[in-house]
Amino acid sequence: MYLIHEKLVKGILSSRNGMNLYRGCTHGCIYCDSRSTCYQMDHDFEDVEVKINAPQLLENALKSKRKKCMIATGAMSDPYIHEEKQRGLTRACLEMIEHYGFGLAIQTKSDLILRDLDLLKSIHKNAKCVVQMTLTTYDENLCAILEPNVCSTTRRVEVLKIMHEEGIPTIVWMTPILPFITDTPENVRGLLNDCIQANVYGILCFNMGLTLRDGDRQYYYRQLDHYFPGLKEQYIKHYGNAYEILSPNSHILLQLVQSTCKERGMICDTSALFSYMHTLEITLPKEQLSLF
């Protein structure tokens, strides 16, 4: 059971038009960077801070903007954590984005996003909507260990397929890839096949590995001790206290992703994908175009 911390905040949009409606997470992913102490969370990570005035703040911000743009959510806190079922903050904010004609780039691991499919379709029809899902392992037993309190990889792929069928572009975050756990060609091929079956627009995979900082590192190592005895010592031997933990197979796995994406017409260039998610293309009405 987790605790709830209701909070009135002063602002909701970052300088780059990103927002996090919650702080903390109940998904339980063993590798989550958001656990890091550098983010100065003043409560346990498994507890949830609810920004109860977020929809009002978002409406005020959208009203004041002189130009339509993409609004992003999900980078630091999943917008579809369990508390969203009761609170509905994400849905309320999507209603604001849809009402005022802005675009949306939304990232999640949860199939709860299907609840808001009506709004996602409307946003994409009138502006632009990009749905992002994180996939780290095609092995469902392993998924239950690495990401214990969220829907399975298979279910996430089903969500991606539904989004494609509804005309909504999707991007997969194939990250993190955990050294000595998920950094195998078999795992990456399995994920790539899922992406092909779901007709995703692109795949984000940076370098093949993960990042570990204070707070995140200690929690991750405790989980390794519990589920993969002896592996923590292997990490310490290979990486010490490094921030970026690259798989020994990183180069091979990146080549596999890049060659598959090129063959299948999926985008895997990081800069191109971020540009796509952050850019709202304005299409003028036909009668206005005819004037020129």
WOPE-V956373 format. One record per helix or strand of 3 or more residues. SS is the DSSP state (~ for helix, > for strand). FROM is the first residue (numbers start at 1). LEN is the number of residues. If there is no record, write none. Layout:
((SS:FROM:LEN) (SS:FROM:LEN))
//
This chain:
((>:4:4) (~:33:3) (~:37:3) (>:48:4) (~:54:11) (>:70:4) (~:84:4) (~:89:11) (>:103:6) (~:111:16) (>:129:6) (~:140:7) (~:153:13) (>:169:5) (~:185:13) (>:202:3) (>:209:3) (~:216:12) (~:231:9) (>:244:3) (~:250:15) (~:270:9) (~:286:4))
//
